[in-house]
Amino acid sequence: MLTGSGKDNRPAPDYDGYSHTSLPNKAAMPHQIQKLEQLREFTLGMQAAFLAVMGALISTHPDPKTLRAVLELYRQRELAYIEDKELSKPALDAFLHMWARVDSESQHSLKMRQQQLRARG
């Protein structure tokens, strides 16, 4: 029961289904908010999987320096596409954030490869 019933002291959820003092009450959320939350969770899962795959591919690539150059060409191409389509700022921000993560992974892989070469030689 919610506040006012005398049986529970939890605050009543606001119009959006959140009590604003605890985790969201998904049962009280409107259907659209539940769908958006599912899409958000799906997107975060896809992003994590994508980064894991990219990390594995980058770290095992035989020529990380060339790979970085090709990735940069693809980044520029996709950025031009996004800007040409006039997608929303959140779409552009998401692209830039994801690309920064991929770039960080490729930089790390290149450094590791250089260290391995120095250790051998």
C-alpha positions in Angstrom: 0.0 0.0 0.0 1.1 3.5 -0.6 1.4 6.5 1.8 -1.9 7.4 3.3 -3.1 3.9 3.8 -1.6 3.6 7.2 0.0 0.3 6.3 3.1 1.5 4.4 5.3 4.6 4.4 6.6 4.4 0.9 5.9 7.6 -1.1 3.3 7.3 -3.8 4.7 7.2 -7.4 4.5 10.3 -9.4 2.8 10.4 -12.8 5.7 8.7 -14.5 5.6 5.6 -12.3 8.7 6.5 -10.2 8.7 7.2 -6.5 11.8 9.4 -6.9 13.2 8.0 -3.7 13.8 4.4 -4.8 14.1 2.3 -7.9 11.5 2.7 -10.6 8.2 0.8 -10.0 8.0 -0.8 -13.4 4.6 -2.2 -12.7 3.3 1.3 -12.3 5.0 2.7 -15.4 2.9 3.5 -18.5 3.4 1.0 -21.3 5.5 3.4 -23.4 8.0 4.0 -20.6 8.4 0.2 -20.1 9.0 -0.1 -23.9 11.6 2.7 -23.7 13.3 1.0 -20.8 13.4 -2.3 -22.7 14.9 -0.5 -25.7 17.5 1.1 -23.4 18.5 -2.2 -21.8 18.6 -3.9 -25.3 20.8 -1.1 -26.6 23.2 -1.3 -23.6 23.5 -5.0 -24.1 24.2 -4.7 -27.8 26.8 -2.0 -27.1 28.6 -4.2 -24.6 28.6 -7.1 -27.0 29.9 -4.9 -29.9 32.7 -3.6 -27.7 33.7 -7.1 -26.7 33.8 -8.2 -30.3 35.7 -5.2 -31.4 38.2 -5.6 -28.6 38.9 -9.2 -29.6 39.2 -8.3 -33.3 41.5 -5.3 -32.7 43.7 -7.1 -30.2 44.3 -10.0 -32.5 44.7 -8.0 -35.7 48.2 -8.6 -37.3 48.7 -4.9 -38.1 47.0 -2.6 -35.5 48.6 0.5 -37.0 46.9 -0.1 -40.4 43.7 -1.2 -38.7 43.6 2.2 -36.8 44.1 4.0 -40.1 41.2 2.1 -41.8 39.0 2.6 -38.7 39.6 6.3 -38.9 38.5 6.4 -42.6 35.3 4.5 -41.6 34.7 6.9 -38.7 34.9 9.9 -41.0 32.6 8.2 -43.6 30.0 7.3 -41.0 30.2 10.7 -39.3 29.6 12.4 -42.6 26.6 10.1 -43.2 25.1 10.9 -39.8 25.6 14.6 -40.3 24.2 14.5 -43.8 21.1 12.7 -42.5 20.7 15.4 -39.9 20.1 12.9 -37.1 19.4 14.1 -33.6 22.2 15.3 -31.3 21.7 12.2 -29.1 22.4 10.0 -32.2 25.6 11.9 -33.0 26.6 11.9 -29.3 26.1 8.1 -29.1 28.2 7.6 -32.3 31.0 9.7 -30.9 30.9 8.0 -27.5 31.0 4.5 -29.0 33.7 5.5 -31.4 35.8 6.9 -28.6 35.5 3.5 -26.9 36.6 1.7 -30.1 39.5 4.1 -30.5 40.6 3.6 -27.0 40.6 -0.1 -27.5 42.7 0.2 -30.7 45.2 2.5 -29.0 45.6 0.1 -26.2 46.1 -2.8 -28.7 48.7 -0.8 -30.6 50.6 -0.1 -27.3 50.5 -3.7 -26.3 51.8 -4.8 -29.7 54.7 -2.3 -29.5 55.6 -3.6 -26.0 55.6 -7.2 -27.3 57.9 -6.3 -30.2 60.3 -4.4 -27.9 60.3 -7.4 -25.5 61.3 -9.8 -28.3 63.8 -7.6 -29.9 
